């Protein structure tokens, strides 16, 4: 891997520091991977509706490049191709929103929807009016998934612009959300990739292509496309992409549109200009009125060669929003240097403190089990990264390594009871792990903790109830069931068989051994399952052959626990 970086785990933080150093209108939120406007009124009551977006890094100049007057008030950055955590999103909302409220513009990926959605719910509970607009503009998936499950890709930038201009005009939260949602529904995008990109944590390309092969209908996380086709001339590719968008959006002669020609990170401006040339000609041949057109890198996939085309249907009002002034650096900026990097203090909500309690003797056993799980996550990083890269974005390994560090950092107050230990672990993993894994594990542990709290001295059957409750929480949150090729295919049989064997009179160790065997079999079976949920679902049958990474991760910690269950 050849990249101009220092440490794969420091990429995001150092990138944001550099960006903020170059642009005096931007500031970093202290302790968070959040870029915000530096000119916000000190009095929250004087602030307009705050427009926020974000997601995994690796899409630069998105999302932080669109922070500025007339566009976003803040952008939240996760690790490369990994959703930011709920707490980071919530910190951003607290930092920039006032009584006028906040709008979150979210691309339609599971991790983003979970983390931004939970943050919105928490913000509302704190009294901050918060709305969400989901962007699902990828028309390449129209024959693969229903419209509500399409990905959000480069056209999202145009929604940022519409929403930001509406906010700058003084519109209410309801009006800003209405205009953003209307723009998202009038938007279509499709991309083509000529090669793969390399995620720093993975260290190798996400897939390989032959010399004469390209991927049509790919997303923005370095994944494969909807189908692999022979290399074609630029004109033919443009016609394919735009025909799909025009048909999907039901555009007809006389409709007014704007065009976004977006490079994916490794495409020269020369080639983008060739693409734009044919795109404009194609649209005019269809008697569509092109009101505005932009070409460049707007939302990338690291250094992936390729491009995407977006069409947004417009009227006078929407065109006025797109024409409104903005000084967001990626739309484009002045190039002035900032005298120094700015750090804005984070605003936090205080939590009630509890008295320190002593650690019961049996909690040392729980502590040692969790430390052993942390070691196992470290050892499994390469394998989990490999599996996740084959069908997803390759972040699971490094995410669980961060979870391992969070386990080791749990304070002594975490070990006063089983219920408190699981609650502390839930909070720690929620903060440490981005993407989908963080919310899933945090929710499961939270639900399990509540169930254990009903038993002052929990026995094996109480733990089995807590295990079942945690699995139910994961299923409810993600909507998955057995056979969907997710972590549920390992969790569900393990929880069911553990409870069943205990009820039949088996010892905890014997019951757990049977549960582990069931989880291993369930994980093996995922290699033969066509995925229905998450990013793997976009690959369809191309995901077959390897077990699901999330299910494999479940087996990792189940095996560790088999050494500690008596």
C-alpha positions in Angstrom: 0.0 0.0 0.0 1.4 3.4 -1.1 -0.3 6.3 0.5 0.8 9.7 1.8 -0.2 9.0 5.4 1.5 8.5 8.7 -0.6 5.9 10.5 -3.9 4.3 9.1 -5.5 5.0 12.5 -4.6 8.7 12.4 -5.8 9.5 8.9 -9.1 11.1 9.8 -7.9 13.3 12.6 -4.9 14.5 10.7 -6.9 15.1 7.5 -9.4 17.3 9.4 -6.7 19.2 11.1 -5.2 20.0 7.7 -8.5 21.0 6.2 -9.3 23.4 9.1 -5.8 24.9 9.0 -6.4 25.8 5.3 -9.8 27.5 5.8 -10.4 30.3 8.3 -14.2 29.8 8.2 -13.9 26.3 9.7 -13.3 25.0 13.2 -12.8 21.6 14.9 -15.1 20.6 17.7 -12.8 19.7 20.6 -12.6 15.9 21.2 -14.7 15.0 18.1 -14.2 14.4 14.4 -16.6 17.3 13.7 -15.9 20.3 11.5 -18.2 23.2 12.1 -18.5 26.8 11.0 -16.3 29.2 13.0 -18.7 32.2 12.6 -21.8 30.9 14.4 -23.5 33.4 16.7 -22.4 32.9 20.3 -26.1 33.1 21.3 -27.8 29.9 20.1 -31.1 31.9 19.9 -29.7 33.9 17.1 -28.8 30.9 14.9 -30.6 29.7 11.8 -31.7 26.1 11.3 -28.6 24.1 11.6 -27.9 21.8 8.6 -25.6 18.9 9.4 -24.4 15.9 7.4 -21.5 13.5 7.4 -20.6 9.9 7.2 -17.5 7.9 6.7 -14.3 9.6 5.6 -12.6 8.8 2.3 -15.2 10.9 0.3 -13.3 14.1 0.4 -14.1 16.9 -0.2 -17.3 15.6 1.3 -18.5 16.2 3.9 -16.4 18.8 5.7 -15.7 20.7 2.5 -19.3 21.7 2.4 -19.3 23.4 5.8 -19.8 27.2 5.4 -22.4 29.9 5.1 -25.0 28.8 2.6 -24.4 25.1 3.0 -23.6 23.0 6.1 -23.2 24.2 9.6 -21.3 21.0 10.6 -20.0 17.8 9.2 -19.4 14.6 11.2 -16.6 12.3 10.1 -16.3 8.6 10.8 -13.4 6.4 10.1 -12.8 5.6 6.4 -16.0 4.3 4.9 -17.5 3.9 8.4 -20.4 5.8 9.9 -19.5 8.2 12.7 -20.7 7.2 16.2 -24.0 8.4 17.7 -22.2 10.4 20.3 -20.2 12.3 17.6 -23.3 13.2 15.7 -25.0 14.3 19.0 -22.0 16.4 19.9 -22.2 18.2 16.6 -26.0 18.9 17.0 -25.4 20.3 20.4 -22.5 22.5 19.1 -24.3 24.2 16.2 -28.1 24.0 16.8 -30.2 26.6 18.6 -33.9 26.9 19.2 -34.5 26.9 15.5 -33.5 23.3 15.4 -31.4 21.0 13.2 -31.8 19.1 9.9 -29.6 16.0 9.4 -29.0 15.1 5.7 -28.2 11.4 5.8 -27.1 9.0 3.0 -29.1 5.8 3.0 -26.6 3.4 4.6 -27.4 1.2 7.6 -24.7 2.6 9.8 -25.5 6.2 9.0 -29.2 5.8 9.5 -28.7 4.1 12.8 -26.2 6.5 14.3 -27.8 9.7 12.9 -31.2 8.4 13.8 -30.3 7.7 17.4 -28.5 11.0 17.7 -31.7 12.8 16.4 -33.8 11.0 19.0 -31.4 11.9 21.8 -31.3 15.5 20.6 -35.1 15.7 20.6 -35.1 14.4 24.1 -32.8 17.3 25.1 -35.2 19.8 23.6 -33.5 20.4 20.3 -36.0 20.2 17.4 -34.4 17.8 14.9 -35.5 16.4 11.6 -33.8 13.9 9.2 -33.9 13.7 5.4 -32.6 10.5 3.8 -31.0 10.6 0.4 -31.3 7.4 -1.7 -30.3 8.6 -5.2 -28.5 5.5 -6.6 -30.7 4.4 -9.5 -28.4 1.5 -10.3 -30.2 -0.5 -7.6 -33.7 -0.1 -9.0 -33.8 -3.7 -10.0 -32.1 -5.0 -6.9 -33.8 -3.3 -3.9 -36.9 -1.3 -3.3 -36.5 2.5 -3.6 -36.4 3.1 0.1 -33.2 0.9 0.4 -31.2 2.5 -2.4 -27.9 4.0 -1.5 -27.2 7.7 -1.0 -24.3 8.8 -3.2 -22.9 11.9 -4.9 -26.2 13.7 -5.6 -26.4 14.2 -1.8 -24.1 17.3 -2.3 -27.0 19.0 -4.2 -29.3 18.3 -1.3 -26.7 20.0 1.0 -26.8 23.0 -1.2 -30.6 23.3 -1.3 -31.0 22.8 2.4 -28.1 25.2 3.3 -29.5 27.9 1.1 -33.0 27.4 2.6 -31.6 27.8 6.1 -29.6 30.9 5.1 -32.8 32.5 3.9 -34.3 32.2 7.3 -36.7 29.4 6.6 -38.1 27.3 9.4 -37.0 23.8 10.2 -40.2 22.4 8.6 -39.6 24.4 5.4 -35.9 23.5 5.2 -36.7 19.8 5.7 -39.5 20.0 3.2 -37.2 21.5 0.5 -34.4 19.1 1.2 -36.8 16.1 1.0 -38.3 17.3 -2.2 -34.8 17.7 -3.7 -33.8 14.2 -2.6 -36.9 12.8 -4.3 -36.2 14.6 -7.6 -32.6 13.3 -7.7 -30.9 10.4 -9.5 -27.3 9.2 -9.7 -25.4 6.4 -11.2 -21.7 5.6 -11.2 -19.0 3.6 -13.0 -15.7 2.3 -11.6 -12.6 1.5 -13.6 -10.7 0.0 -10.7 -10.7 -0.4 -6.9 -9.5 1.8 -4.1 -7.5 0.8 -1.1 -8.8 1.5 2.4 -5.9 2.4 4.7 -6.9 -0.1 7.4 -7.3 -2.9 4.8 -4.0 -2.2 3.0 -5.1 -3.7 -0.3 -7.6 -3.0 -3.1 -11.2 -4.0 -2.3 -11.5 -6.0 -5.5 -9.7 -6.7 -8.8 -10.6 -6.1 -12.4 -9.3 -7.4 -15.6 -7.6 -5.0 -18.1 -10.8 -4.8 -20.1 -13.4 -4.8 -17.3 -15.3 -2.1 -15.4 -17.9 -2.0 -12.7 -21.3 -0.4 -13.4 -23.5 0.9 -10.7 -21.1 1.0 -7.8 -21.4 2.9 -4.6 -19.0 5.2 -2.7 -17.3 2.8 -0.3 -15.0 1.0 -2.7 -17.4 -1.9 -3.2 -18.1 -3.7 -6.4 -20.9 -2.5 -8.7 -24.2 -4.0 -9.7 -22.6 -5.7 -12.7 -19.2 -6.1 -14.4 -19.1 -5.3 -18.1 -16.4 -4.8 -20.8 -14.7 -1.5 -21.0 -16.5 0.9 -23.3 -15.8 4.3 -24.9 -16.7 7.3 -22.7 -19.7 8.3 -24.8 -21.3 4.9 -24.5 -20.8 4.8 -20.8 -22.4 8.3 -20.4 -25.4 7.2 -22.5 -25.8 4.1 -20.3 -25.6 6.1 -17.0 -27.9 8.9 -18.1 -30.4 6.6 -19.8 -30.8 4.8 -16.5 -31.3 8.1 -14.6 -33.7 9.7 -17.1 -35.8 6.5 -17.2 -35.9 6.1 -13.4 -36.7 9.7 -12.8 -39.3 9.8 -15.6 -37.8 12.9 -17.1 -39.4 14.1 -20.3 -38.8 16.7 -23.0 -39.0 20.2 -21.6 -38.0 19.2 -18.0 -35.4 21.4 -16.4 -32.4 19.8 -14.7 -29.0 20.4 -13.3 -26.1 18.1 -13.9 -23.3 17.0 -11.5 -20.3 15.2 -13.1 -18.4 13.7 -10.1 -15.0 12.1 -10.1 -14.5 9.3 -7.7 -11.0 10.3 -6.6 -8.7 8.8 -9.3 -10.1 10.4 -12.5 -8.2 13.2 -14.2 -10.1 16.4 -14.9 -9.4 15.7 -18.6 -11.5 12.6 -18.5 -14.3 14.3 -16.5 -14.4 17.0 -19.2 -14.9 14.4 -21.8 -17.7 12.9 -19.7 -19.3 16.3 -19.3 -19.1 17.0 -23.0 -21.1 13.9 -23.9 -23.5 14.3 -20.9 -24.6 17.8 -22.0 -25.0 16.6 -25.6 -27.1 13.6 -24.5 -29.4 15.7 -22.4 -30.0 18.2 -25.1 -30.7 15.4 -27.6 -33.5 14.4 -25.2 -34.8 18.0 -25.2 -34.0 18.4 -21.5 -33.1 21.9 -20.4 -29.8 21.9 -18.5 -30.0 24.9 -16.3 -26.6 24.4 -14.5 -23.7 21.9 -14.7 -20.7 21.3 -12.5 -17.8 19.0 -13.0 -15.1 18.0 -10.5 -14.6 15.9 -7.4 -17.6 16.4 -5.1 -18.0 13.0 -3.3 -15.2 10.5 -3.9 -14.2 7.0 -2.9 -10.6 7.6 -2.0 -8.5 7.1 -5.1 -11.0 5.1 -7.1 -10.9 5.7 -10.9 -14.3 6.4 -12.3 -17.2 8.8 -12.1 -20.8 9.3 -11.3 -23.5 11.4 -13.0 -26.4 13.1 -11.1 -29.5 14.8 -12.4 -31.7 17.0 -10.2 -35.0 18.2 -11.6 -35.4 21.9 -10.8 -37.9 24.8 -10.9 -37.3 28.5 -10.3 -37.3 28.1 -6.5 -34.9 25.2 -6.4 -32.6 26.8 -8.9 -32.6 29.9 -6.7 -31.3 27.8 -3.9 -28.6 26.3 -6.0 -27.6 29.8 -7.2 -27.5 31.2 -3.6 -24.1 32.4 -2.4 -21.9 30.0 -0.3 -18.3 30.2 0.9 -18.1 26.5 1.7 -14.5 25.6 0.6 -15.5 22.8 -1.8 -18.0 24.9 -3.7 -15.1 26.3 -4.3 -13.1 28.4 -1.8 -10.7 31.3 -2.0 -7.5 29.5 -1.1 -6.6 31.8 1.8 -4.6 30.3 4.6 -5.8 30.3 8.2 -3.4 31.9 10.8 -3.9 28.9 13.1 -6.0 25.8 13.5 -9.1 26.6 15.5 -10.6 24.3 18.2 -14.1 25.0 19.3 -15.0 23.7 22.8 -17.5 20.9 23.0 -20.7 21.3 24.9 -21.7 18.2 26.9 -24.7 17.3 28.9 -23.6 16.5 32.5 -24.5 13.0 33.9 -25.5 12.3 37.4 -22.6 10.7 39.3 -23.0 7.6 41.4 -21.2 6.6 44.6 -18.2 4.3 44.2 -19.0 0.7 45.2 -16.7 -2.1 45.9 -16.1 -4.9 43.4 -17.7 -8.3 44.3 -15.3 -11.2 44.1 -17.3 -12.9 41.3 -17.0 -9.7 39.1 -13.3 -10.4 38.7 -14.3 -13.4 36.6 -16.5 -11.2 34.4 -13.7 -8.6 34.1 -11.2 -11.3 33.0 -13.6 -12.7 30.5 -14.1 -9.3 28.8 -10.3 -8.7 28.7 -9.9 -12.1 27.0 -12.5 -11.0 24.4 -10.6 -7.8 23.8 -7.4 -9.9 23.1 -9.4 -12.1 20.8 -10.7 -9.1 18.8 -7.1 -8.0 18.3 -6.1 -11.4 17.1 -9.1 -11.7 14.7 -8.6 -8.2 13.1 -7.0 -9.5 9.9 -9.6 -12.3 9.3 -12.6 -10.0 10.0 -11.2 -7.3 7.8 -10.8 -9.9 5.0 -14.3 -11.1 5.3 -15.8 -7.7 5.6 -13.9 -6.4 2.6 -15.3 -9.2 0.5 -18.9 -8.1 0.9 -18.8 -4.7 2.7 -16.4 -1.9 3.4 -13.7 -3.7 5.3 -14.0 -1.8 8.6 -15.2 -4.5 11.0 -11.8 -5.7 12.1 -10.5 -2.3 13.0 -13.8 -1.3 14.6 -13.7 -4.3 17.0 -10.0 -3.5 17.7 -11.3 -0.1 18.9 -13.9 -1.9 20.9 -11.1 -4.0 22.5 -9.3 -0.8 23.5 -12.6 0.5 25.0 -13.0 -2.7 27.0 -9.5 -2.3 28.5 -10.2 1.4 29.4 -13.4 0.7 31.4 -13.1 2.3 34.8 -13.2 0.4 38.1 -16.8 1.6 38.7 -17.9 -0.7 35.9 -17.3 -3.8 37.8 -19.7 -3.5 40.7 -22.4 -5.8 39.3 -23.0 -7.8 36.1 -25.8 -5.3 35.0 -23.5 -2.3 35.6 -20.7 -4.0 33.7 -22.9 -4.6 30.6 -24.2 -1.0 30.9 -20.7 0.4 31.0 -19.6 -1.8 28.1 -22.7 -0.6 26.1 -21.7 3.0 26.6 -18.1 2.4 25.8 -18.7 0.5 22.6 -21.3 3.1 21.5 -18.6 5.7 21.7 -15.7 3.6 20.3 -17.2 1.8 17.4 -18.7 3.5 14.3 -20.6 2.0 11.5 -23.3 -0.6 12.2 -21.5 -2.7 14.8 -21.4 0.0 17.4 -25.2 0.6 17.6 -25.9 -3.2 17.4 -23.6 -4.2 20.2 -24.5 -1.1 22.3 -28.2 -1.8 22.0 -27.8 -5.5 22.7 -25.7 -4.9 25.8 -28.1 -2.2 27.0 -31.1 -4.5 26.8 -29.2 -7.4 28.4 -28.1 -5.1 31.2 -31.7 -4.1 32.0 -32.7 -7.8 32.1 -29.9 -8.7 34.4 -30.8 -5.8 36.7 -34.0 -7.8 37.5 -31.8 -10.4 39.2 -29.6 -9.2 42.1 -27.7 -12.5 42.0 -28.0 -13.7 38.4 -27.6 -17.4 37.8 -27.1 -19.2 34.4 -30.8 -18.9 33.5 -30.8 -15.2 34.2 -27.8 -14.8 31.9 -29.7 -16.8 29.3 -32.6 -14.4 29.6 -30.2 -11.5 29.2 -28.6 -13.2 26.1 -32.1 -13.6 24.6 -33.0 -10.0 25.3 -29.8 -8.8 23.6 -30.4 -10.9 20.5 -34.0 -9.6 20.3 -32.7 -6.0 20.5 -30.3 -6.6 17.6 -33.1 -8.1 15.5 -35.5 -5.3 16.2 -32.9 -2.6 15.5 -31.6 -4.1 12.3 -34.8 -5.8 11.0 -32.8 -9.0 10.3 -33.9 -12.6 10.9 -32.3 -16.0 10.5 -31.3 -16.6 6.9 -30.6 -12.9 6.1 -26.8 -13.5 6.3 -26.1 -11.3 9.3 -24.8 -11.7 12.9 -28.3 -12.9 13.8 -27.5 -16.2 12.0 -24.9 -16.8 14.8 -26.7 -15.1 17.7 -30.2 -16.5 17.4 -29.3 -20.3 17.4 -26.7 -19.7 20.2 -29.2 -17.9 22.4 -32.0 -20.4 21.8 -30.0 -23.5 22.4 -28.3 -22.1 25.5 -31.7 -21.5 27.0 -33.1 -24.8 25.8 -30.2 -26.9 27.2 -30.3 -25.2 30.6 -34.0 -25.9 30.8 -33.4 -29.5 30.0 -31.1 -29.8 33.0 -27.7 -29.3 31.3 -24.9 -27.6 33.1 -24.0 -24.0 32.0 -20.7 -25.3 30.5 -22.5 -28.0 28.6 -25.2 -25.7 27.4 -22.7 -23.1 26.3 -20.7 -25.7 24.3 -23.9 -26.6 22.4 -24.7 -22.9 21.9 -21.2 -22.3 20.5 -21.6 -25.3 18.1 -24.9 -23.9 16.9 -23.4 -20.4 16.3 -20.5 -22.0 14.3 -22.9 -23.9 12.1 -25.0 -20.8 11.6 -22.0 -18.8 10.6 -20.8 -21.5 8.2 -24.3 -21.5 6.6 -24.1 -17.7 5.8 -21.5 -18.5 3.1 -24.4 -20.0 1.2 -26.9 -17.3 1.9 -27.8 -14.4 -0.5 -27.7 -11.3 1.7 -30.9 -9.3 2.2 -29.7 -6.4 4.4 -26.8 -4.0 4.6 -24.1 -3.3 2.1 -23.7 -7.0 1.2 -27.2 -7.0 -0.2 -26.1 -4.7 -3.0 -23.8 -7.6 -4.3 -26.6 -10.2 -4.4 -25.2 -13.6 -5.3 -21.7 -12.2 -5.7 -21.4 -12.2 -1.9 -21.7 -16.0 -1.7 -18.8 -18.2 -0.8 -17.5 -16.6 2.4 -19.2 -16.4 5.8 -20.7 -13.2 7.0 -18.1 -11.1 8.9 -20.6 -10.1 11.6 -21.5 -13.7 12.3 -17.8 -14.6 12.4 -17.2 -11.9 15.0 -19.9 -13.3 17.2 -18.2 -16.7 17.1 -15.0 -15.1 18.2 -16.4 -13.9 21.5 -18.6 -16.9 22.0 -15.5 -19.1 21.9 -13.7 -16.9 24.4 -16.6 -17.1 26.9 -16.6 -20.9 26.7 -13.4 -20.8 28.7 -15.1 -18.8 31.5 -18.5 -20.4 31.9 -18.6 -22.8 34.7 
